[in-house]
Amino acid sequence: MCFFYRNDHSVWEIALDRAVFGRSTLTTMDTTGTYPPHGEPGFAYDPVGKVIGGAILDGRFYAFDPGAKARTNEAIR
């Protein structure tokens, strides 16, 4: 699970231990790519592509690939 912190554009990985919640961890991820310049980005998980995408602004779609720890953006055609 990921948390996007818009104040400093960091991405955090949340690893929940549902058996013992106190063993859950929160770790900053080293990522590449451009964070969307959107003030209120909205994202959704794509289970087929395995990316988190959204934050559409100025004709661009922003995505984050948690496996690659990479952000991308593409022009919407």
C-alpha positions in Angstrom: 0.0 0.0 0.0 1.3 3.5 -0.8 0.7 6.9 0.7 1.4 10.0 -1.4 2.4 13.0 0.7 1.8 16.1 -1.5 3.5 18.6 0.8 7.0 17.3 -0.1 6.0 14.9 -2.9 7.3 11.9 -1.1 5.8 8.4 -1.4 5.5 6.1 1.6 5.2 2.3 1.6 2.8 1.0 4.2 3.3 -2.6 5.2 0.4 -3.6 7.5 0.8 -6.5 9.9 -2.9 -7.3 10.5 -2.1 -9.9 13.1 -0.1 -7.5 15.3 -0.8 -3.9 14.1 2.2 -2.6 16.1 4.6 -4.5 13.8 3.3 -2.5 10.8 5.9 -0.3 9.1 5.9 3.0 7.2 8.9 3.6 5.0 9.9 6.4 2.6 10.3 5.1 -1.0 13.1 6.4 -3.2 11.2 7.1 -6.5 12.0 8.5 -9.9 9.9 10.7 -12.2 7.9 13.8 -11.9 5.3 14.3 -9.2 2.0 15.8 -10.6 1.7 19.6 -10.1 -1.9 19.1 -9.2 -3.0 20.7 -5.9 -5.6 18.0 -5.1 -4.5 14.9 -7.1 -6.9 12.0 -7.2 -5.6 8.5 -7.9 -7.0 5.0 -8.4 -5.3 1.6 -8.6 -5.3 -0.3 -11.9 -5.1 -4.0 -11.0 -4.4 -5.0 -14.6 -1.6 -2.6 -15.2 -0.5 -2.7 -11.5 -0.1 1.1 -11.4 -1.7 3.9 -9.5 -2.9 6.6 -11.9 -4.9 9.8 -12.1 -4.1 13.4 -11.1 -5.1 14.6 -14.6 -4.1 18.2 -15.2 -3.5 20.2 -18.4 -4.1 17.2 -20.6 -1.6 14.9 -18.8 -2.3 11.6 -17.0 0.1 10.8 -14.1 0.9 7.3 -13.0 3.0 5.6 -10.3 4.4 2.1 -10.7 5.0 0.8 -7.1 7.1 -2.2 -8.3 9.5 0.0 -10.3 9.1 2.9 -7.8 8.7 5.2 -10.8 6.4 8.0 -11.8 5.4 8.7 -15.4 3.1 11.0 -17.2 1.6 11.0 -20.7 -0.3 13.4 -22.8 -4.0 12.4 -23.1 -4.8 11.9 -26.8 
